[in-house]
Amino acid sequence: IWIPYVKITDSRIIYNILFFLHHYVPAFLGDSYLWCSGKKTKAVRLYRTLKTMMKDLEFFVFRHFHFDDTRLQELIASQSDMDKRLFNMEISNIVWKDYFLKSIKGFKRHILKENEYSPEAKQRYN
């Protein structure tokens, strides 16, 4: 049974080892089973594509960024009650589950160019 989890690391070596162990090894095992069964293999190819996409994100994943939000905090403090209702900038009000679900949907649509209305996508999501 495969249980999804997240391991955060800023070490490129550990990242590559974990990616290999947690993605390529199961993909090779699954594809080996499919190949022995006479079926088309696809998992390794899928993870090669995933690895290529992750390579594009490495700049952001392996660097630390610091943003000075002093002026934003000043802006929030200077807002009138009406402005606060119209332009809610309090991060504590974000519903993170909804935020990430919408982010994933946007990633699929704009990065993977996946059309969620296509018959294939509807079948995959049902």
N, C-alpha and C positions, 0 to 999 in steps of 0.2 A: 504494500500500500504506500502510495506516495503522498506525503503531507507537505503542502506548500508552506514555505517560511522565507524570511528575509534575513540575510547575513550581510551586515554592512562592514566594509573594510576599505581602508584607503591604501592598501598594499596591492599593487598590480600583480605581484607574484601569487599572493594568496587568492586574489580574485580569479586568476587564470586556472589555478589548481582546483578551486571550488567549482568553477564553471565546467571544467573537464569532468570532474567526479560526479557532479550533480546533473549535468546535461548530456555530455557526450557518452559517458559509460552507459546510462540507461537507454540512450538512443541507439547505441551499438547493439545492446542486448535485445531491444525491441525489434530493430531491423534484422538482426540475426534470426530471431524467431519467425518474422515475416518471410524472410528469404528461404528458410527451411520449409516453410509452409507453402512455398510457391507463390507468395503474394508480393506485391510491389512494395519496396522499402521507401520510407519517406522521412523518418525521424531525424536521421543524421543530416539530411539535406535541409530540413527545417531549422535545426540548431546551427548549421553553418550560416543560414540567412540571419538568424537571431544574433549570432556573434558579430556579423558584419554590421548590423544595426547598432549593436552595443559599442562597437569601435567608434562610431560617429559620436556617441555620448561620452566617451572616455574623458574628453577635456573637462566636462562638468563633473563627472563622477570622481575623478582623482585629484581634484583641486578644492581648496577651501576658499570660500568667498566671504568677505565681510562687507556689509552694506550699512552705511551710516543713515539711520532713519530719524535723526534729530529733527529735521525740518518737517517730516511727516507727522511726528508726535506733536510738534508745534501747531501744525495745521489741524489735527484732530482736536487739540485743546481749544483752538479758536473757533470751532464750528458752533453755529447756533443750533438750537434744538431741531429746527426745521431741516437744516443741513444734515444733521446726524441721522434723521429719518430718511432723507432722500439719498444720501451718500454714506452708507454705513461702511466705515473703514476699520471696524474693530475685528481683529483676527480671531478673537475668542468667540465670535458669533458664527464662524464658519462651521458648517456641518461637514466634517472631514470625509465621512463615508460617501456622501453625495458628491463632494468635490472630486474625490479620486475616481468614482464611477464615471462622472462626466469627463474627466481627464482621459480615462481609458477609451471611452467612446470617441473622443476627439483624436486620440493617438491612432486608433484603428482607421478612422475616416481620412485623416489628413496625412499621416505618415505612411501607413500601410496601404493607403488608397483602397480601403475596403468599403464596399457599398452595402450598408446594413439592410437595404431594401431588396437586394438581389435574391433570387430563389435559393442560391447556395447558402447565403448568409442566414436567411430565414430558417432553412433546414438545420444549419449548424447551431443556431441559438435556441431552437425549440426542442 
